[in-house]
Amino acid sequence: MFKGIFAGAGVALLAFLLPNTLSLAQPELAWAWTQPVDGPAAAASLAVTAAAGTDSDATLEEQDKGALLLDHRVFYLHRVTAYNAVPWQTSSDPEISACGPTRPDQIALSQDLFFRKNGGNRCGERVEIVLSSGKVIRGVVWDTMNARYKMAADILMDSVHEAVQFGVKEAELRILPARLPTSTNS
């Protein structure tokens, strides 16, 4: 009987710890690895310390940088290319994209990234594409790619020459947190 209880507790503990170790950028977990715990009283004081340390959204965003793997905030793209709003690269009407009129900071995602499992889509979400060189390209998801592409993104550029020079790259896609509206009234 005790063997079954200990096995169940071990599985539960593993199920709790394993997913969290995949995303070490979670600031609410960072304190747990650096603080010794000497009993229930110490554990309670650590919980208060951890709760007090997570109040600032700016701090969380700075520490996190969208790296919550469990919330699907970071994707590793196999293919990042550039395209232009011309009929031979898009549809017959290049001025219209999946989310509305074409915009200058537009990013198109492959359909596996664009459409959510719950039926929604990523229209209007702010993203960063981090190239292996370290260059960061910021934009807004506003279009979708052909169904044959998986784990891919397309960046809208002004000229065909720019798009050809960009080539094909691998990168990291970060979905940025939504901006909260700010009040201008004092």
ROVOKOL-21127 format. One record per residue (C-alpha): residue number from 1; x negated, y negated, z; residue in three letters. Coordinates in pm, 1 decimal. Layout:
N
<pt NUM,<X,Y,Z>,'ALA'>
...
This chain:
186
<pt 1,<0.0,0.0,0.0>,'MET'>
<pt 2,<-276.4,-244.2,96.0>,'PHE'>
<pt 3,<-464.1,-155.9,-220.9>,'LYS'>
<pt 4,<-162.7,-267.0,-430.4>,'GLY'>
<pt 5,<-124.8,-590.3,-233.7>,'ILE'>
<pt 6,<-493.1,-680.0,-270.8>,'PHE'>
<pt 7,<-484.6,-594.6,-641.8>,'ALA'>
<pt 8,<-178.1,-816.6,-690.4>,'GLY'>
<pt 9,<-337.1,-1102.8,-497.0>,'ALA'>
<pt 10,<-655.6,-1064.4,-701.9>,'GLY'>
<pt 11,<-464.6,-1078.1,-1029.7>,'VAL'>
<pt 12,<-270.7,-1384.9,-911.9>,'ALA'>
<pt 13,<-592.2,-1560.3,-809.1>,'LEU'>
<pt 14,<-757.4,-1473.4,-1139.3>,'LEU'>
<pt 15,<-453.0,-1597.7,-1332.5>,'ALA'>
<pt 16,<-474.4,-1927.0,-1143.1>,'PHE'>
<pt 17,<-849.6,-1981.8,-1172.4>,'LEU'>
<pt 18,<-927.7,-1851.0,-1520.9>,'LEU'>
<pt 19,<-717.7,-2098.5,-1725.9>,'PRO'>
<pt 20,<-844.5,-2387.4,-1514.6>,'ASN'>
<pt 21,<-1207.5,-2294.5,-1574.2>,'THR'>
<pt 22,<-1145.5,-2323.7,-1947.9>,'LEU'>
<pt 23,<-1085.3,-2695.0,-1901.7>,'SER'>
<pt 24,<-1345.4,-2828.7,-1663.0>,'LEU'>
<pt 25,<-1261.3,-3185.7,-1759.6>,'ALA'>
<pt 26,<-952.7,-3176.7,-1537.9>,'GLN'>
<pt 27,<-1035.4,-3432.7,-1268.1>,'PRO'>
<pt 28,<-796.1,-3279.4,-1017.1>,'GLU'>
<pt 29,<-1011.6,-2962.8,-1014.9>,'LEU'>
<pt 30,<-1356.1,-3122.2,-1000.9>,'ALA'>
<pt 31,<-1345.6,-3183.0,-625.8>,'TRP'>
<pt 32,<-1270.2,-2815.9,-551.9>,'ALA'>
<pt 33,<-1604.3,-2691.6,-686.4>,'TRP'>
<pt 34,<-1820.7,-2935.9,-491.9>,'THR'>
<pt 35,<-1663.9,-2932.1,-142.8>,'GLN'>
<pt 36,<-1717.4,-2658.1,118.7>,'PRO'>
<pt 37,<-1403.5,-2538.2,297.1>,'VAL'>
<pt 38,<-1433.1,-2428.3,660.6>,'ASP'>
<pt 39,<-1076.2,-2334.4,744.1>,'GLY'>
<pt 40,<-716.5,-2455.0,706.4>,'PRO'>
<pt 41,<-780.1,-2800.8,854.8>,'ALA'>
<pt 42,<-1065.5,-2865.9,611.9>,'ALA'>
<pt 43,<-856.6,-2740.8,320.8>,'ALA'>
<pt 44,<-574.5,-2980.8,412.8>,'ALA'>
<pt 45,<-815.3,-3276.2,426.9>,'SER'>
<pt 46,<-955.8,-3180.8,85.4>,'LEU'>
<pt 47,<-605.2,-3173.5,-61.7>,'ALA'>
<pt 48,<-547.1,-3528.3,67.7>,'VAL'>
<pt 49,<-883.2,-3636.3,-79.2>,'THR'>
<pt 50,<-795.4,-3481.5,-414.3>,'ALA'>
<pt 51,<-451.7,-3643.7,-422.3>,'ALA'>
<pt 52,<-601.5,-3983.6,-337.5>,'ALA'>
<pt 53,<-858.5,-3948.9,-614.9>,'GLY'>
<pt 54,<-602.1,-3895.1,-893.7>,'THR'>
<pt 55,<-405.3,-4219.8,-861.9>,'ASP'>
<pt 56,<-573.0,-4417.2,-1138.5>,'SER'>
<pt 57,<-456.6,-4342.7,-1492.8>,'ASP'>
<pt 58,<-759.0,-4526.3,-1630.9>,'ALA'>
<pt 59,<-993.3,-4302.5,-1431.8>,'THR'>
<pt 60,<-810.6,-3991.6,-1549.0>,'LEU'>
<pt 61,<-821.6,-4101.0,-1910.4>,'GLU'>
<pt 62,<-1191.9,-4184.1,-1884.8>,'GLU'>
<pt 63,<-1277.5,-3847.7,-1726.1>,'GLN'>
<pt 64,<-1040.5,-3647.4,-1941.6>,'ASP'>
<pt 65,<-1091.7,-3796.1,-2289.5>,'LYS'>
<pt 66,<-808.3,-3570.8,-2402.6>,'GLY'>
<pt 67,<-994.6,-3250.3,-2315.2>,'ALA'>
<pt 68,<-706.9,-3064.0,-2152.3>,'LEU'>
<pt 69,<-718.8,-2738.3,-2341.1>,'LEU'>
<pt 70,<-412.8,-2606.9,-2162.0>,'LEU'>
<pt 71,<-209.4,-2905.7,-2283.6>,'ASP'>
<pt 72,<-344.1,-2864.3,-2638.5>,'HIS'>
<pt 73,<-517.3,-3200.4,-2650.1>,'ARG'>
<pt 74,<-836.0,-3087.6,-2829.0>,'VAL'>
<pt 75,<-852.4,-2890.1,-3151.6>,'PHE'>
<pt 76,<-1162.3,-2779.5,-3339.6>,'TYR'>
<pt 77,<-1109.5,-2853.2,-3706.9>,'LEU'>
<pt 78,<-1257.9,-2623.2,-3969.1>,'HIS'>
<pt 79,<-1210.5,-2880.7,-4242.7>,'ARG'>
<pt 80,<-1200.8,-3260.8,-4231.8>,'VAL'>
<pt 81,<-1177.8,-3438.2,-4566.0>,'THR'>
<pt 82,<-1078.2,-3777.3,-4699.9>,'ALA'>
<pt 83,<-809.2,-3861.7,-4952.4>,'TYR'>
<pt 84,<-654.1,-4157.8,-5131.2>,'ASN'>
<pt 85,<-295.3,-4268.4,-5180.0>,'ALA'>
<pt 86,<-285.3,-4186.6,-5552.0>,'VAL'>
<pt 87,<-34.8,-3957.9,-5731.1>,'PRO'>
<pt 88,<-289.5,-3695.5,-5836.2>,'TRP'>
<pt 89,<-400.1,-3645.3,-5471.4>,'GLN'>
<pt 90,<-61.3,-3670.8,-5299.2>,'THR'>
<pt 91,<296.1,-3646.4,-5421.5>,'SER'>
<pt 92,<456.6,-3836.1,-5706.7>,'SER'>
<pt 93,<517.2,-4128.9,-5466.3>,'ASP'>
<pt 94,<190.5,-4196.1,-5279.3>,'PRO'>
<pt 95,<338.4,-4493.5,-5093.0>,'GLU'>
<pt 96,<557.2,-4258.5,-4885.0>,'ILE'>
<pt 97,<408.8,-4007.8,-4640.6>,'SER'>
<pt 98,<573.4,-3751.2,-4411.3>,'ALA'>
<pt 99,<646.9,-4010.3,-4141.3>,'CYS'>
<pt 100,<732.9,-4312.1,-4357.5>,'GLY'>
<pt 101,<545.6,-4573.5,-4559.2>,'PRO'>
<pt 102,<171.1,-4518.6,-4601.2>,'THR'>
<pt 103,<-38.3,-4709.2,-4346.7>,'ARG'>
<pt 104,<-409.8,-4800.2,-4344.9>,'PRO'>
<pt 105,<-517.1,-4596.9,-4037.6>,'ASP'>
<pt 106,<-330.9,-4285.8,-4150.3>,'GLN'>
<pt 107,<-443.1,-3930.8,-4073.4>,'ILE'>
<pt 108,<-281.4,-3622.7,-4225.9>,'ALA'>
<pt 109,<-288.6,-3297.4,-4029.6>,'LEU'>
<pt 110,<-249.0,-2942.7,-4152.6>,'SER'>
<pt 111,<99.8,-2809.5,-4090.5>,'GLN'>
<pt 112,<-12.4,-2580.2,-3806.8>,'ASP'>
<pt 113,<-123.5,-2892.2,-3614.6>,'LEU'>
<pt 114,<142.3,-3134.9,-3739.9>,'PHE'>
<pt 115,<449.6,-2932.1,-3644.7>,'PHE'>
<pt 116,<504.9,-2836.5,-3281.5>,'ARG'>
<pt 117,<634.0,-2498.1,-3170.8>,'LYS'>
<pt 118,<945.7,-2664.1,-3027.4>,'ASN'>
<pt 119,<1042.5,-2798.8,-3371.0>,'GLY'>
<pt 120,<907.0,-3151.7,-3323.5>,'GLY'>
<pt 121,<614.3,-3313.1,-3500.2>,'ASN'>
<pt 122,<320.3,-3539.3,-3423.4>,'ARG'>
<pt 123,<437.7,-3846.7,-3618.0>,'CYS'>
<pt 124,<290.7,-4160.9,-3464.5>,'GLY'>
<pt 125,<50.6,-3990.4,-3223.3>,'GLU'>
<pt 126,<-287.5,-4159.2,-3186.5>,'ARG'>
<pt 127,<-586.5,-3933.1,-3251.6>,'VAL'>
<pt 128,<-964.2,-3939.8,-3259.9>,'GLU'>
<pt 129,<-1168.9,-3726.4,-3495.0>,'ILE'>
<pt 130,<-1518.2,-3674.4,-3354.1>,'VAL'>
<pt 131,<-1763.8,-3571.7,-3625.6>,'LEU'>
<pt 132,<-2073.5,-3363.1,-3549.5>,'SER'>
<pt 133,<-2284.3,-3676.5,-3607.8>,'SER'>
<pt 134,<-2106.3,-3839.7,-3311.6>,'GLY'>
<pt 135,<-1908.6,-4083.1,-3524.8>,'LYS'>
<pt 136,<-1551.9,-4128.6,-3399.1>,'VAL'>
<pt 137,<-1269.0,-4200.2,-3642.8>,'ILE'>
<pt 138,<-949.7,-4330.0,-3483.2>,'ARG'>
<pt 139,<-612.1,-4319.5,-3651.4>,'GLY'>
<pt 140,<-244.7,-4234.6,-3631.5>,'VAL'>
<pt 141,<-91.1,-3906.9,-3746.4>,'VAL'>
<pt 142,<139.3,-4011.4,-4028.2>,'TRP'>
<pt 143,<126.9,-3735.4,-4288.5>,'ASP'>
<pt 144,<96.8,-3360.6,-4335.8>,'THR'>
<pt 145,<-124.1,-3155.0,-4564.2>,'MET'>
<pt 146,<-43.4,-2874.3,-4806.3>,'ASN'>
<pt 147,<61.1,-2549.3,-4635.7>,'ALA'>
<pt 148,<-251.2,-2365.6,-4759.9>,'ARG'>
<pt 149,<-473.0,-2558.1,-4513.3>,'TYR'>
<pt 150,<-510.2,-2451.0,-4148.2>,'LYS'>
<pt 151,<-685.6,-2636.8,-3864.5>,'MET'>
<pt 152,<-762.1,-2927.4,-4096.2>,'ALA'>
<pt 153,<-727.3,-3304.8,-4119.7>,'ALA'>
<pt 154,<-735.8,-3558.5,-4401.9>,'ASP'>
<pt 155,<-836.2,-3921.8,-4349.0>,'ILE'>
<pt 156,<-684.1,-4185.6,-4577.5>,'LEU'>
<pt 157,<-954.3,-4401.0,-4738.9>,'MET'>
<pt 158,<-940.1,-4705.5,-4964.7>,'ASP'>
<pt 159,<-1144.9,-4581.5,-5259.2>,'SER'>
<pt 160,<-1201.1,-4251.1,-5435.5>,'VAL'>
<pt 161,<-1577.5,-4311.4,-5412.3>,'HIS'>
<pt 162,<-1553.9,-4340.6,-5030.4>,'GLU'>
<pt 163,<-1353.1,-4018.0,-5011.1>,'ALA'>
<pt 164,<-1601.6,-3827.8,-5228.6>,'VAL'>
<pt 165,<-1895.3,-3961.8,-5024.0>,'GLN'>
<pt 166,<-1724.2,-3845.0,-4701.9>,'PHE'>
<pt 167,<-1716.3,-3485.8,-4827.5>,'GLY'>
<pt 168,<-1602.0,-3190.6,-4616.1>,'VAL'>
<pt 169,<-1696.4,-3175.4,-4247.9>,'LYS'>
<pt 170,<-1616.9,-2988.4,-3928.7>,'GLU'>
<pt 171,<-1503.0,-3192.9,-3630.4>,'ALA'>
<pt 172,<-1309.9,-3211.1,-3307.7>,'GLU'>
<pt 173,<-958.7,-3357.2,-3303.1>,'LEU'>
<pt 174,<-849.3,-3529.0,-2983.0>,'ARG'>
<pt 175,<-484.6,-3614.5,-2927.7>,'ILE'>
<pt 176,<-487.3,-3935.9,-2724.2>,'LEU'>
<pt 177,<-234.7,-4003.2,-2447.5>,'PRO'>
<pt 178,<60.1,-4220.0,-2545.1>,'ALA'>
<pt 179,<25.3,-4586.2,-2460.1>,'ARG'>
<pt 180,<268.5,-4703.0,-2197.8>,'LEU'>
<pt 181,<448.9,-5029.1,-2272.3>,'PRO'>
<pt 182,<309.8,-5320.5,-2074.4>,'THR'>
<pt 183,<521.8,-5598.1,-1934.9>,'SER'>
<pt 184,<432.9,-5954.3,-2033.4>,'THR'>
<pt 185,<655.9,-6103.0,-1762.1>,'ASN'>
<pt 186,<475.4,-6212.3,-1446.7>,'SER'>
